[in-house]
C-alpha cells in the first residue's frame, strides 16, 4: 500500500510540475478533497454527454451551476467510443473533450468515471461486445486478456485528457476520476480472481499519474490511495464510512429517482427526501455529494440496457428535455446555499454530536468564538417535535433536518418547500394523420432458403448478432405427411421478445420482462402437407448491464417443438438457417440517402403485416420548445428522424395501472431541419401510424404554496448579524415568500388561483378554505401580471389586513405562463 501512495504523490508532483501556471493541486485528507490547499464541500451532478446533444450541453451545465453545483460528473462509454477494436469515435455526442471543456468554460469542476465497466443502464454496461470474441476472456477478473484491453482503453482516455490539459493538475477542471464501478457487488463471485483484479485496477489507475485522486464506488475495501465511495439513496444512514481515517466521505451516486424499465411505473422521489439525506450525509462529515442523475436525458438508438426505457431519469432536477423539474431543482438549490453558509465551521471547527430526544439529534461544528453551525435532525417519520438546543426551542417537522448556520437561526429545513412547483404541458404541433402522406414497406419474412448462415443447432442470440442488431431470425423447414393437420408450436427462449411465422403467416408472439427472463410461446398452427417453413424472430431490448460473468449471459431460442395428435417433433438439434437483423436495417431504409433502396407503397394498400416500416415527412415546429414524437398509437419498434435513431419504443407493454411506461420520445432540435424531416418507424406489432403526432413540451404553469411557518429564501439569510437570536431586528425583511418564475420568453398572463388564508389542498388540487382574504387575487395580479418573475411575501400587511386573526396563514398562487 505504501508504494501505491508513493506513486500517487509522485503523480501529483509530476503533473503539477509539467502544467506550470494555472495548475491546481488536488489531494485529500479525512475531512474532504483539498484543492490548492483549501478543503472543499462539493455538490456534483451527473450529466452524461451522449444522453443529450452538444447543442444542449451549455444550457444543462449552466442550469446545474445556477442550482448550486460545483462539479459535473459523467461516465465514459467504452462501447460508444470503440465500437470495433482500434476504431475510435469521439465525434458529435461522443465528443467528451468538448463536453469537459464546456464544463471548464462555465467555471465548474469535472469528475470522469472511466470504469470502463460503468453499468449505468447502458447496453452491456459500456463494454464493447467484441471483447466477447477474445479467446479466454473473463470480464472484470484477474484475467490477462481483459486486463490488457481495459488498461489500453483507460490509458487512451487518460492520455486524451492529458493531451488537452484537462486534469486539474494541468489547469483543467477534472478533480476526480473513478476506476471500476460497484465491483464490491460482484467481487465474491470471482472468488480468488476478484481481490487480485481489484488491487490491479487500483494500481493501474494510480500509475497513470493524472495528478488527481481516484475513487471506487460501493467498494468498502478500495485499496489505498483510492477512495471508497457510497452509492444509494440513504448514504447518510448506510455508508460505513471511509476505510481509512485519511480518506474523505464521498457519495458518488445519490439517486434522484430511479431508472425505469418497460412495464414499470415511474419511481418518484420527493425533493424533501433527497434534501434530508443530503443534509444528513453532510452533517455526518460527508464532503462530496453527486446527484445521479441531475439530468438523465435520452437513451438514443440502441444504447439502453435490457428492458430500460428510452427516457432516462426524467424525474431528475433537470428533466429529459433539460427543463427545470420543480420543486426538486429549486429546493436542492436552497439546500446547497444553506450548507455553504456553514463552510467555515464545518471545514475548520470541532465536530460534536448530542441527543435532543429519542429520535432527535444535533450535529454541531464549532470554530472560533463566532463560527458555529448546527444540523438538528428529527428521524421520527410521523411526528413534529419541539427540541431544545442551546436554550432555544426549535420545531422540527417529521423526518426533517434544520440547518442553523450560526447555531441560532434556522436558514433551511429539508421538509419545508418554499420553491415554486411547475407543470409541464404538451401542445400538439402537427398530427400526422393524412393517409396520403404515409408510405409503408413490409419487411421480408425470411425462410430457410433465404439464409446463408447455417448450423445444426440453436445458436445463442448475442454471440451471433454481435450487437449489430436487436434481431436474429431462426428458420427451418420440415416435411409434414398429414393434410391440413393442426399442431401446437412450442418455443422456450431467453429472448426479450419472440415473433413466430409459419409459411409466411404470423402465428403468435410473446415477451419477457425485466423480472421474467424466459418467456414461452405456445401457438396453435396449421401445417401444409409437404414442406413447411417456420421463421422465428428473436429480439432483444438492450443487452444486460450488470452482474458477474457478463460474457456468459445468453439470449435467443432454447428449444423448439411441434406437437401433433400423433407425435411430438423436437427441432432443437436440427438444421437451422439464420439471418442477423432485418433487411430494412441492412439497407438502412431509415436514412434519406438509402430510403429508396426498397419499394414503398401507399399506406394501407395491402393486408397489414407485423414487421412493417412506415415513413413520412414533417416540418419542424416553430419556436424553441423541446420537440417530442407522440407514439401512443404504436406498439413496439424503433424510430428515426433524418437517419438518427431517437430510440426504441414499446408502448404496448403496459404497467400494472394499464398505461404505457412511455409514449413520448425526445427529438432534439439539432436533429431537425426546418422542413421535410424524414420520419421512419419500424413497427413490430399492430401500431397505427396515423395516430402519431409531433408535439412540443413547455412549462405553462407555476405555483407557489408557502405558509407563515416556512422559512425565508436562503439568499436573504443574515448570518453575519450580531444581534441576539430573539431580536426581531435580525429578521427584518426576512419573511416567507411565494416566488414565481416563468421560463425565458414567457410572462405571467393569468392568475388561475390566489388565496391568502388557509386554502386547502396543494398546487395540484386546491380550493379556498374557511379563511380567505378577498384582496388575494387583485394583490397577486398587481404584483405579477405581465412579469416573468414576481415575489410576494406571506405577510398580512401585503393583503391589507388579517382576514382571520389567530389562524396561521398560507399563500397559494397558481399562475399561467404565456
Buried (B, 14 or more C-beta within 10 A) or exposed (E): EEEBEEBBEBBBBEBBEBBEEEBBBBBBEBBBBBBEEEBBBBBBBBBBBBBBBBEBBEEBBEBBBEBBBBBBBBBBBBBBBBBEEEEBEEEEBBBBBBBBBBBBEBEBBBBBBBBBBBBBBBBBBBBBBBBBEBEEBBBBBBBEBBBEBBBEBBBBBBEBBBEBBBBBBBBBBBBBBBBBBBBBBBBEEBEEBBBBBBBBBBBBBBBBBBBBBBBBBBBBEBBBBBBBBBBBBBBBEEBEBBBBEBBBBBBBBBBBBBBBBBBBEBEEBBBBBBBBBBBBBBBBBBBBBBBBBBBBBBBBBBBBBBBBBBBBBBBBBBBBBBBBBBBBBBBBBBBBBBBBBBBBBBBEBEBEEEEBBEBBBBBBBBBEEEBBBBBBBBBBEEEEBEBEBEEEEBBBBBBBBBBBBBBBBBBBBBBBBBBBBBBBBBEEBBBBBEEEEBBBBBBBBBBBEBBEEEEEEBBBBBBBBEBBBBBBBBBBBBEBEBEEBEBEBBBBBBBBBBBBBBBEEBBBBBBBBBEEBEBEBBBEBEBBEEEBBBBBBBBBBBBBBBEBEBBEBEBBBBBBBBBBEEEEEEBEEBEBBBBBBBBBBEBBBBBBEEBEBBEBEEBEEEEEBBBBBBBBEBBBBEEEBBBBBBBBBBBBBBBBBBBBBBBBBBBBBEBEEEEBBBBBBBBBBEBBEEEEBBBBBBBBBBBBBBBBBBBBBBBBBBBBBBBEBBBBBBEEBBBEBEEEBEEEEBBEEBBBBBBBBBBEEBBBBEBEBBBBBBBEEEBEEBEBBEBBBBBBBEBBBEBBBEBBEBBBBBBBEBBEEBBBEEEEBBBBBBBBBE
